[in-house]
Amino acid sequence: MPKKKNKTPKKSKKVQNTGITWAIIGLIQLAIVFLAFAKFGILGKQVANVFRLFFGDSYLLAAGLCAIFGLVMLIYNKPMHFNFKRSIGLMIAILGFLLIQSSLYFERELVNNAFMNAFWYEMSAEFSRAAITKPIGGGVIGALCYQMFYPLLGHTGLRVIAILFIPTGILMFFDVKFADVIQKFQLFCQLFITKNHEAGTKLKKKYGIMREKQSQKKERQQARDLSDPLDSESSLFPNVDDFKVENKANHSQEKKNDSSESLQENSSSIESTSEQEPQIQFSDQNQDESIKNEQLKNEELPKSHSFAEEDKKIRQELENVDHDELKQNKATNTQYKKPPLSLLDAVKSADQSTDKNLIIKNTQTLQATFKSFGVNVIIKKAILGPTITRYEVQPAVGVKVSRIVNLADDLALALAAKDIRIEAPIPGKPFIGIEVPNRTTSVVAFKDVMQNQDSKAHNDPMEVPLGKDVSGKTISANLAKMPHLLIAGSTGSGKSVAINTILTSILMKANPDQVKLILIDPKMVELSVYNGVPHLLIPVVTDSKLAANALSKAVKEMERRYKLFAASGARNMTEFNEKVRINNQDKTKPVMRVLPYILVVVDELSDLMMVGGHDVEGAIVRLGQMARAAGIHMILATQRPSVDVITGLIKANVPSRISFAVSSGVDSRTILDQTGAEKLLGRGDLLYMPVGASKPERIQGAYVSSHEVEKVISWVKEQQKPDYDEGMIPQKNDESANSTDDEPEDEFYNQAVDLVRRQQSASVSMLQRRFRIGYNRAARIVDEMENRGVIGPSEGSKPRQVLLPPKKDETNN
């Protein structure tokens, strides 16, 4: 049977012939367009008039499009194909352009509604002359459409319609949505305004620095004028000269406060205007402040040391005067000077231009990703923060929030981000926040947040700055309103820096008679640097065994204060201090002392819970329940946020929380009662949830170096020596500390210890069976053995660990 012939060569030959045909057509189009452009002779001019007949004065543009089509057919051997939407868009744009040309032509020629007649008259004259001499508007297409719609819309209406046709056709041709164009235009305007705003901010800062330098020159001149009489005869007439120095120093201090308040007002006004724009924060003023620091170190610090020496002389003179008020307030230093901001270092701002340029790209990527999953959203705003960039997304009507939240991993993949956090919704806004980590992290300087506090927060010693939020706004926390704070996070996430920030802020804003500190540092290296500070109520406690005793002393101080409140008829410390001030104004009554705030700081709670869990937890719970009105507040920090450290009783009485980066969502739930902390970036990135808040707020914590802390501590140590309360210092021979050294009350205790050492196990039921005693008595014996270190703590269903070895006779047998 003969094989069938293969017909593929004929098909390929037919396709080849078709391609040659299209190439020839394209070549002919290019030749016609060349004649229309060149206008060679009669033929060239008539070809140009043919283009003018259809497209009017824009015939060169139409000839150019024909040239592009012909060039495509010549190169690719096939015509250029458009889908239906693109073709309609191109036709609408061309029609709008032709209508505008016809409107301008007929209005200029003053034709009275005979538009087609006038057009044919001019066009026939051009063909008969074989020349191109007069404009003819938008050709026959424009004249015909103008003739049809002029009676309905008039000149102005037709122009408006034509102007709308052009962008509509272009958007249809390129398949672009009008909402996307508006969104890109908004982002462009926001970036443009931000650049101009940054330039204006720099000018304002330079102007503020010039004013501050002038005030500093006046202060230095006053100091030179004061130095001569003090050096000559200050020892002969101490009272007169000292009061002069005090008044002029106070006057210069007022000038400093005025200049700092003006700077704060400028910065607050800048922040208020920038909140309406994308917050792309750069710490430009840090560079200027570094120049000021060098001058202040060389000029202000020697002057402050001279004032400290004069203060010592004044105190020596006043100690010889016998007054009741001075006797009762020996520790109060009326000449105490708070540390200036010049002691803090300025941190250079990081270059975040890369993240700034990525905002538009990431916005387009997010929009495309949502569109690919069928989620209709609009990205309203992008805010560049110190650590993250937050994109505010508005879902369309009918889109569930859970659909956007479930796309977290897909969005992180599309943006090539380490991890993203979705805040749904943003409190107080109808948007969903998508937080993307920045490529470059900007450090938030402690000096910057101290300067940007408002006047009310600046004068409140318990108002401490925590850092900056995503928009660059300084976030402060009032320790008196918290009233207690729990700080937790993994190792190296920023807990110690946060504690140093809080303590340094208190040292810089509070006098020693306003705030007293009780610092407990089981690690012995974090808070021991604060030893010798006049704000300390007792020396820093570094022994874990004495920590429970120190906390119990704080409980006794709380009870003592409540007795004072009951005797005076006050309900809290504020009312009591107000009554004390009124009493002190009456000179006939004995002078009373104002009660200071007491801040208890525990750096590592987990270690204390392991050593003395019951005593530590009981003292913390009592302070958490009752100490707020007494002016005693706690800050508890731990790197192990587990339920055996942060128990339910502690969580219930410590309502304010700060969570740094943790390893799992379980730890985040232990701290904040919700997930989210496991997606933090570390290095000061935190979630702050104050009392009464429904959702935590993401903040980049302020950074204070150990060098800055040492300078502030050295300053306050020179101003005043510590005045420890001897009754508050924990001792090993206290009743609460050596209560376990007494003889046990139960007669079966020693026998129970021998039994436990032989069996190497301990349980309440075993003691009940062996000694035939009740449950309560057996449980008390087990608790006594735990307190004395015979057995370990309870581990749930597991047996208790026996800490003592078995007896020698038992091991030998």
Secondary structure, 3 states (H helix, E strand, C coil): CCCCCCCHHHHHHHHHHHHHHHHHHHHHHHHHHHHHHHCCHHHHHHHHHHHHHHHHHHHHHHHHHHHHHHHHHHHHCCCCCCCHHHHHHHHHHHHHHHHHHHHHHHHHHCCCCCHHHHHHHHHHHHHHHCCCCCCCCCHHHHHHHHHHHHHHHHHHHHHHHHHHHHHHHHHHHHCCCHHHHHHHHHHHHHHHHHHHHHHHHHHHHHHHHHHHHHHHHHHHHHHHHHHHHHHHHCCCCHHHHHHHHHHHHHHHHHHHHHHHHHHHHHHHHHHHHHCCCCCCCCCCHHHHHHHHHHHHHHHHHHHHHHHHHHHHHHHHHHHCCCCHHHHHCCCCCCCCCCCCHHHCCCCCCCCCHHHHHHHHHHHHHHHHHHHHCCCCEEEEEEEECCCEEEEEEEECCCCCHHHHHCCHHHHHHHHCCCCCEEECCCCCCCCEEEEEECCCCCCCEHHHHHHCCCHHHHHCCCEEEEEECCCCCEEEEECCCCCCEEEECCCCCCHHHHHHHHHHHHHHHCCCCCEEEEEECCCCCCCHHHCCCCCECCCCECCHHHHHHHHHHHHHHHHHHHHHHHHHCCCCHHHHHHHHHHHHHCCCCCCCCCCCEEEEEECCHHHHHHHHHHHHHHHHHHHHHHCCCCCEEEEEEECCCCCCCCCHHHHHHCCEEEECCCCCHHHHHHHHCCCCHHHCCCCCEEEEECCCCCCCEEEEECECCHHHHHHHHHHHHHHCCCCCCCCCCCCCCCCCCCHHHCCCCCCCHHHHHHHHHHHCCCCHHHHHHHHCCCHHHHHHHHHHHHHCCCECCCECCECCCECCCCCHHHHHC
